[in-house]
Amino acid sequence: MNFSISEMLVVLLIALLVIKPEQLPDVAFTLGKFAQSLQRLFAKIKEEMNSLTTLPAELAELEEEKREQFK
């Protein structure tokens, strides 16, 4: 996700109104950790989906090898 400078300033301004300035570093750290865990989760899901889509191709290759062995 790409944010422009103006969008980041609006988010920072809202954060200053809602969250105490002393709490901002802790909140930012927590949000960063949350975003990192979401990225890892989506990477795992993507990896799993990719492995599921390659499985039929691998099975077809194995079947072809098996047929060639018995000819």
C-alpha positions as CSV (number, residue, x, y, z in Angstrom):
1,M,0.0,0.0,0.0
2,N,1.4,3.4,-1.0
3,F,0.3,6.5,0.9
4,S,0.9,10.0,-0.2
5,I,2.3,12.7,2.1
6,S,-1.1,14.3,2.5
7,E,-2.8,11.0,3.4
8,M,-0.1,10.3,6.0
9,L,-0.5,13.8,7.5
10,V,-4.3,13.3,7.8
11,V,-3.8,10.0,9.5
12,L,-1.2,11.6,11.9
13,L,-3.5,14.5,12.7
14,I,-6.4,12.1,13.5
15,A,-4.1,10.0,15.6
16,L,-3.0,13.1,17.6
17,L,-6.7,13.9,18.2
18,V,-7.7,10.4,19.3
19,I,-4.5,9.1,21.0
20,K,-2.4,10.9,23.5
21,P,1.0,12.0,22.2
22,E,2.7,10.0,24.8
23,Q,1.0,6.8,23.5
24,L,1.8,7.4,19.9
25,P,5.1,5.4,19.8
26,D,3.5,2.4,21.5
27,V,0.5,2.5,19.2
28,A,2.7,2.9,16.1
29,F,4.9,0.0,17.2
30,T,1.8,-2.2,17.8
31,L,0.3,-1.3,14.4
32,G,3.7,-2.1,12.8
33,K,3.8,-5.5,14.4
34,F,0.2,-6.1,13.3
35,A,1.0,-5.1,9.7
36,Q,4.0,-7.4,9.7
37,S,2.0,-10.4,11.0
38,L,-0.6,-9.7,8.3
39,Q,2.1,-9.7,5.6
40,R,3.4,-13.0,6.9
41,L,-0.1,-14.5,7.0
42,F,-0.8,-13.4,3.4
43,A,2.6,-14.7,2.2
44,K,1.8,-18.1,3.8
45,I,-1.7,-18.2,2.1
46,K,-0.2,-17.2,-1.2
47,E,2.5,-19.9,-0.9
48,E,-0.2,-22.5,0.0
49,M,-2.3,-21.5,-2.9
50,N,0.6,-21.7,-5.3
51,S,1.5,-25.2,-4.0
52,L,-2.1,-26.3,-4.6
53,T,-2.1,-25.1,-8.2
54,T,1.2,-26.8,-9.0
55,L,0.1,-30.2,-7.5
56,P,-2.0,-31.3,-10.6
57,A,0.9,-30.6,-12.9
58,E,3.3,-32.6,-10.7
59,L,0.9,-35.5,-10.6
60,A,0.6,-35.5,-14.4
61,E,4.4,-35.6,-14.7
62,L,4.5,-38.6,-12.3
63,E,1.8,-40.4,-14.3
64,E,3.7,-39.8,-17.5
65,E,6.9,-41.1,-16.0
66,K,5.1,-44.2,-14.7
67,R,3.6,-44.9,-18.1
68,E,7.0,-44.6,-19.8
69,Q,8.6,-47.0,-17.3
70,F,6.0,-49.8,-18.1
71,K,6.2,-49.5,-21.9
